[in-house]
Amino acid sequence: MSNFDDSDAFEAASQSHSARAQSARAQSAQSQSAQSLSARAMAARPTPYLDGLNPAQRQAVETLDGPVLMLAGAGTGKTRALTARIAHLLTMGKARPNEILAVTFTNKAAREMKLRVAALFGQSVEGMPWLGTFHSIGVKLLRRHAELVGLKSNFTILDTDDQVRLMKQLIQAEGIDDKRWPPRMLAGIIDNWKNRAWRPDAVPVEEAGAFNNRGIELYAAYQARLRTLNATDFGDLLLHCVTLFQTQPDILAQYQRYFRYVLVDEYQDTNVAQYLWLRLLAGGHKNICCVGDDDQSIYGWRGAEVGNILRFERDFPGAHVVRLEQNYRSTPHILAAAAGVIAGNENRLGKTLWTDVEEGEKLRLIGHWDGEEEARWIGDEIEALQRGTRNLPPVSLDGMAILVRASHQMRAFEDRFLTIGLNYRVIGGPRFYERLEIRDALAYFRLAISPDDDLAFERIVNTPKRGLGDKAQQTIQRSARDAGLPLVEGARRLVEAGTLGGKGGRELRELTDGLARWHQGVRDGRNHIELAEMILDESGYTGMWQADKTPEGPGRLENLKELIKALEQFENLQGFLEHISLIMDNEQEEGAEKVTIMTLHAAKGLEFPAVFLPGWEDGLFPSQRSMDESGLKGVEEERRLAYVGITRAEALCTISFAANRRVYGQWQSQMPSRFIDELPANHVDVLTPPGLYGGGFGAAGGADFGGTTGGGGSTIETRAASADVYNSPGWKRLQDRSARPVTQPREARNMVIDSTALPAFAPGDRVFHQKFGYGRVETVEGDKVFVDFEKSGARHIVARYVVPADRVDDVPF
């Protein structure tokens, strides 16, 4: 513990008893004199960082001792207040730089905080070793005391791939089928337990059923194996620190003395382990300042607990709560619209954002026939805003953003923008057609059209895993090259000759047979949408992502569904692939202005002059999955996400929804999001044309807009009839549609799913599939069934590809 020894005390310890006493008296007198001089010097030191702070910010900065909650609304200057607080602690002599623990969630936020503090002082701030992310500080603490948690100080930190690989070894050693119980699923379970600070011996009994009743046992084995390897994963970096502080009170006391002030950014995003870690460190002096906004807690799916900030005053009695409510980002209309939505949440601390800027534009609301029309209209609006033809100053493309609830929504916008030559960037991931799962699927489609496509074959030959390692793939390459054949034909000949045996040989035979069958489907002119679904199902590619239990898995499946949906605009697979090749070849200039497309989750902390929020439909936003899995808690988090989306806008915010979307190839009517009903009418311009829902929005949506009359009890339908009409091509098309009979497909006009298209199967039914043979239906999901096949195991299948077992002889294959 030499890091905490005082050098003066160390020198005094070598003196005799009387000498030490004499020295102590002298030092005491000098210390009192020094403190007096220091106090006068500090009082005289200038504090320019306080200039320009509003009263609430200044109060948050100057309330230095005791627990402080800085409840900072969106755009209220919380980063400025937080860095000014650090500067004030240093200026007032409350703490030296190495006695301040300042914790952020990202390295970027930590760097920005250091730069801002340095700018306030006008010079580089040295010696702030404890300003960083939770994990970076956790590593530093853990290396000092690694032996106390069974590690050596040079322990390694496993990345996700190494973590999953280790779990796979443990699962296989226990004789567990790692396809039915994949390692990534176990990794997600254990990560969740670590986020909640549960060690293997502390996992509650209600969690005992996890991972087929083996989760806790495998967790213990995993932790033991990590110790043997002298390794940790990211979850351990905090879990071990919490364990250390809970079991070693002397070490905890040292750090409580050492960290005289604790500051935490984005406190609403902390999980249980982070919460305990902070409470333990601040448990002595209680000089903790937490900065956050309960209305922006949107990461519950990755362990964040909004309850941490909600109970701050109970955790720290006598806490001083400062509300930062003056907004420096958005117009009054935008703030009022956001306030109307978030008011629907019961579990919140409450605050009222205000601004002294002029009124500006009202939030705009518009409905469209479908998602493609929505993308076209937004593209038109972006170009109009760029030209300045909306009675508004021109807005650069860099100043506009489209924020979607789910990444699969990006496809329609990317297609539209590439078609019209509008530059864009995707933040938080690659463009739609560059995503891993889309490129894999396109490689399968390319092979169905042209089995000679060697590059496509190399991409998918072992995706999903078929037991074909590097050696087997080299054998295929060499055999094909020697015979002057494409790789597919070379692989087929190897299979027929029996050169490749075992699992790899069997799986390769299935793949080559499948490729031949799919190619024949193309030649026979089979429906390209059905064929694409069949390829992804029979290849096992869809099943691979269905078995993936990471947070990314569901999103990848949604992207594959969106890919199938994109096929509907083309006559065949070849035309679709040609379209993608052409638009992806449209290189965009590096330095050119670009519209930003990103998810709502990725947009937190950002701001744009103009924001578009598409897809506000129940089931899409709020997300059906979130509502199903978390109930009221899930709805409240979705509402916070809506609040975050609206408050990203500085001057112009547009919310849109579609009346119809295709789901599994069938038209379905979509109801506007429940959050639209919560928008205050006086702050919204409705652009939706009458008749969108056949008889008016009011007929479909029910009550008056936003639960208020807005003067005269006007409904959306009547307000839309008198709304200021924008002169864009998209708007004209919508107006034309409302004035003439609908000419959409019959099932779209009916706005219901054709009941004859739904699978006529129920759990327990025995069925037959041309490739997988006989099986029994386990569950029915939309137009898909989950079948446990007698020979090939359980898998999801599109229902129209199976027939009742007793009708096999009646069906021509």
Secondary structure, 3 states (H helix, E strand, C coil): CHHHCCHHHHHHCCCCHHHHHHHHHHHHHHHHHHHHHHHHHHHHCCCHHHCCCCHHHHHHHHCCCCCEEEEECCCCCHHHHHHHHHHHHHHCCCCCHHHEEEEECCHHHHHHHHHHHHHHHCCCCCCCCCEEEHHHHHHHHHHHCHHHHCCCCCCEECCHHHHHHHHHHHHHHCCCCCCCCCHHHHHHHHHHHHHCCCCHHHCCHHHCCHHHHCHHHHHHHHHHHHHHCCEECHHHHHHHHHHHHHHCHHHHHHHHHHCCEEEECCHHHCCHHHHHHHHHHCCCCCCEEEEECHHHCCCHHHCCCCHHHHCHHHHCCCCEEEEECECCCCCHHHHHHHHHHHCCCCCCCCCCCECCCCCCCCEEEEEEEEHHHHHHHHHHHHHHHHHCCCCCCCCCHHHEEEEECCHHHHHHHHHHHHHHCCCEEECCCCCHHHCHHHHHHHHHHHHHHCCCCHHHHHHHCCCCCCCCCHHHHHHHHHHHHHHCCCHHHHHHHHHHHCCCCHHHHHHHHHHHHHHHHHHHHHHCCCCHHHHHHHHHHHCCHHHHHHHCCCCHHHHHHHHHHHHHHHHHHCCCHHHHHHHHHHHHCCCCCCCCCCEEEEEHHHHCCCCEEEEEECCCECECCCEHHHHHHHHHHHHHHHHHHHHHHHCCEEEEEEEEEEEEEEECCEEEECCECCCHHHCCHHHEEECCCCCCCCCCHHHHHCCCHHHCCCCCCCCHHHHHHCCCCCCCHHHHHHHHHHCCCCCCCHHHHHCCCCHHHCCCCCCCCEEEECCCEEEEEEEEECCEEEEEECCCEEEEEEHHHEEEHHHHHHCCC
